[in-house]
Amino acid sequence: MRIASIVPFLLLPLAGCQAEQDPTNNQVTVQYNAEVAENALEDVANEATRIGGTIVNDVQREGDRAGAGAGTDSNRVDGQEQPANAN
C-alpha cells in the first residue's frame, strides 16, 4: 500500500517530458520542459491542500457531533433510570 501511494510522486517528474515524432526522418525527439513539470507539481500540491482541508473539516464536524452526545446517559428514559438488561 505504501508503494502504491509513492509511485505517483515518482512519476511526477515525467510530466515535463515531451516527445515529438518525425515520421519523414524516422526520428523521435524527447525534450524536458521544466515549466510543464512545475505546473504539474503545483497542481498536485493544490489538490493535496484541498483534500487535507476537507479531511480536517470532516474530522472536526464528526468530533463536534460525538461531543454533543457525550453528556447524555443512555440508560435513562424520561428522567427515570431503567434496569440493566440481564440478557
Protein Blocks (a to p, Z undefined) as FASTA:
>chain_A
ZZmmmmmmmmmmmmmpccdddfknopacddddfklmmmmmmmmmmmmmmmmmmmmmmmmm
mmmmmmmmmmpcfkbgehiacdddfZZ
